[in-house]
């Protein structure tokens, strides 16, 4: 009953709860700069407690045509040769949003990195944003976690296993995906030592893919050397130079790291079995045939927008697992 009452809270209720005028509430929600931080906090605490939805957002929730969706994307903080994954995410989202007549805007994390949860909430509200697709949320981003917990927005999380009434999770089965691609290249009777290049330690996908290789380790009994290369081609190159001699297989949690690893092996003039993960087209130009777990990032993002539509239509959040494919990305795959 409390939740139903909160859903119809008015701006007057917020003003009364915060002990301020309606005009002040409006200024806070529109992100005016000359409101004191103390007042902002009072208003945002009241907004959160009452689960207040401003009229501009409430009206949009009743009409998918006017719903505005933010595509919240993390940009790599280290220079990389390609950022194909984010581009495919954006293309997929725009394509599916067009079919549903949803308005989408792209927001890069770096542009709002200084904001706390309350400030980011005010910003989204002031922009009339009703729902958010978050790509690659990590475990340490307390601002976005706070935004999800507030329940003020509908959220679709790509590659983060968080689900609640207003939040859906969309991803492939990264545990079994990593297991399957590693199993495709590791020869059980001959593999004794595996160098595993993991992603970032604060990443959900890093944990899941690590579980996948650990699952295979239990079955095959090889020695596993786990090193965190942060999804960086350069770090993978350096770590392979350091540990490549003391292994017979290199398993990488991303294709970019696999490209770095195989180039280090070439520099060392040694052969080791090597595989990647993701299925980006750059693998077709790597010069070496490597197995990978291909994810369809375009379709993943389309699925995320479909989940936003479900949530806007009154459905509850859920987990969506998508297919993957174990294959070698060839030059012919890229040009045809």
N, C-alpha and C positions, 0 to 999 in steps of 0.2 A: 504493500500500500504506500509506503514512504516513497518508493521509487516512482510510482505513478504520479504522486503529488509533485515530486521534484521535476518531473518532465514538463509540467505546465507552470513552472515558476515564472514570474514576470520580472521586468526590470525594477518595478516598485518593490518587489520582495527582496531583490538583491540590495537595493538602496537601503531598505529598512534594516536588513541583516547587517550590513556594513556600517550603518550609522552615518550615511552620507546622502547627498541629494541624487535624484535621478540623472541630472545633468552630469554629475561627477562620474557616475557609473558609465555613462555614455562616453565620456572623455577617456576613461581608462580603457574601455573596450576598443576605442578607435586609436589607441596608442598615442595619445597626445603627450608631448614631452614634458609639459610643465606641471604635471601632477606629481605630488610627492611620492616617494617609494613606500612610505608608510600607508598612504591612502590606497595606492595600487594594491598593496598586499591585502588590505582589508576587503577591497572589492573582489579580488581574485579568489580569496578564501571563501567569500560568500557565493561566488559563481560556482566554485567547485562543490561546496556543500549542498547547494540547492540544485546542482546539475542544470543550471540555467542555460538555455539556448537562445541567443539573440534572435529577434524577429527575422532579420535578413537571412539567418541560417535556417531557422525553423521553416520559413516559407520555401527555401530551397529543398529541404528534406522532403517536402510534400510533392515535389516535382523534380524528377530526375533531369529534366531538360535544363533546369537552372542550377543544378548541383555543381559545385566547383571542387575539383579534386587536385590536391597538391601531389606532385611526384617528387618525393624527397630523396635525393641521390647523394651518395658519398663519393667524392672525387679522390683518387689516389693521391696521397701526400708525398709520394716519391715519383720522379719522372719515369714513365714507362713508354715502351715502344708503341703501344696500342691501347685504346680503351674501348674496344669493340663491344664488350659486355654492356656497359652503360648505354651505348648508342642503340643496341638492339632492344634494351629495356624501354627506352624512350619511344622508339618506333612502334613497338608492340602496344604500348599504352595509348599512344595517340590514335592508332588504328582502331582499337577496341572502343575507346571513348567516343570516337566519331560515330560508330554504329549505335551507341546508346544515347547519343546526343548529350554527352557530358562535357563540361568545360574542364580542361586540364591546364595546369601551370607547372612549370619545372622550377624546382628550388634546389640549389646546390648547398650542401651542408656548410661549406666554407663561408658562404655569404651571411650565415646567421650563427656562426660559431661562438660568438660572445654572448648570446642570449641564454638566460636561464629558462626553466619550464614556464614560469608565469609570463615572461616577456614573449616567448615564442607563441604561447597560447593567445596572448593579446594580438600579436601580429597576424596569426591565422584568422582570428575572429574579425579583425579589421579588414582583412582581404576577402571576407565572405567565404572562406574555405570551409567546406562541410565534411570532407573526407581526405584521408592521406594514404598514399602508397609509399612505404618506406623500403628502400632497397639496401639490403646488407647491414641491418642494425647490428651493432656489436653489444657485448655484455656491459660495457662501461659507459655507454651513452645514457646517463641518468636523465638528461633533458627529455629525450624522446620516450624513454621509459615512463617518465612522469606524465607526459602527454597522453600516452596510452592508458595509464592508470586513471587519469582524470575522467574518462568516459565522455568527454565533450565532443569527440570526433569519431567518425567511423574510420577504421584503419585496416589496411591490408599489408601484411609484412612478408616481403620476399626474403627467404632464407633466414628466418628467425622463428623459433618454435614457441610463440606466445599466442594464446587463444583466450578470448573472453567474449562476453555477449556482443561487443562491438568491434571485435578484432579477429581477423582470419589470418592464417599462416599458409603461405604458398611456397612449395619447394619440391625438388626431387628428393628421393630417399638417398641422402648423401652417405649414410653408413654403408648401405648395400652397393651404392654406386662405386665408392672407393674400394670396397671389397672385391667387386666384380672385375674392375679394370686391373687391379693388382694381381688377381688370380689369373688373368689372361696372359700376363707376362712372366710371372714367377713359376719356375719349374720346381715342383715340390721336392723331388729327389736330389736336386743339385743346388738349390738355394740355401746358403748357410747364413749370409748376412745381408740385411736390407738397410739401405740409407733412406729414411723417409723425410722428405722436406715438407713440413707442415706450413700452414698459413700464419695468420696473426693469432697470438695467444688469447686475445680478447674476443675472438670470433666464434659465433655459434657453429658455422660451417666447419671451422677448423676442428672443433671438438668432435663433430659428427664424423668427419672424414678420418680423423685419428682413430675413432672407435672402429671404423671399417678395416683399417690395416691391422689393428690389434686383434680383431676378430679372425683375420686370416693367419696372423702369427700364432694364435692358439691352435689352429688346425694344422699348420705346417711346421711349427717349431723352430723357425729361423730366429736369429738374433736381430733385434730391431734397434737401430740408432735413430732417434727422433731429433731433428733439428728444425727450429722455427726460422723460416726464410721470409716470412711476412708477405707472401705473394709477390716477392720482388725477384725479377730476373737476375739482377746483379748479386743479390744475397745468395740465390741458389747457385750461381756460378762460383762464388767464393767458397761456399760450404762444400760444394762438390770437389773443388780443388783440394780442400782440406781433408775430406773424409772419403773421397771416391775410391782411393786405392784399397781401403779396408772394407769393401763390400762387393757383392756380385750383382746387385740390382739396385737401381735408384727409382723410388716411387715418389712422384711429386703431386702435391695437392692442387696444382694448377698447371695449365699449359705453359704459361710464361716462365714458371719456375723450371719446367721440363726443358724448355729451350735453353735456359741458362745452364742447366745441368749438363745437357748433351754437348754444348759448346765447351764446357770445362773438360769433359771427357775427351773431346777431340784435341784440345790443347795438351792434355796429359798423354795423348796417344795410347789410350787404353779403351777397351770395349767393356761396357756394362749394359745390361738390359735396362731400359728406362721407359717410363710411361708418365702421362700427364693427366689432367682433369679439366674439363670445361667444354672442349671441342671448338675452340676459336679458329677462325680461318688462317691465322698466322702460322698455325701448325703445318699448313700445306706448303709454306715457304721455308720451313726449318731446315730442309736438306736431308733430314733423317726421318725414316718412317717410325712413328711412335704411336702406341695405343693410347687412347684417351676415353674418358667418360663424357660423351657429348650431351650437353644440356641445351635445350631450345629456349634461349633467353627471350626471344620475341614472343613465343607462345606463353612463357611463364608470366610475362608482363600483361599479356592479354587476359590471362586467367586472374591476375590480381585486380584488373579493372572489373572483370565479371564479378569478383567477390565484393568489390565496392558496391556494385549495383544491387547485389543480394542484400547487403547490409542496409542500404538506403531503402530497399523495399520491405524492410522489417524482419528479415531473417537474422538468425544469430550467427556469430563467428564460428568457424570450423577450421579443420586442417585439410589442406588439399595437397596430395602427393602426385607429382607429374612423372611421366616416363623419361628415361634416359636411354642412351644407346652406346654400347661399347664398340669402338671402331677406330680405324686409322684415318686421319684427315689427310688426303692426298692433294697434290697440286691440281689434279683434275676436278676434285670437289670444289676447289676455289674458283676455277675459271669457267666451269660449265654450270 
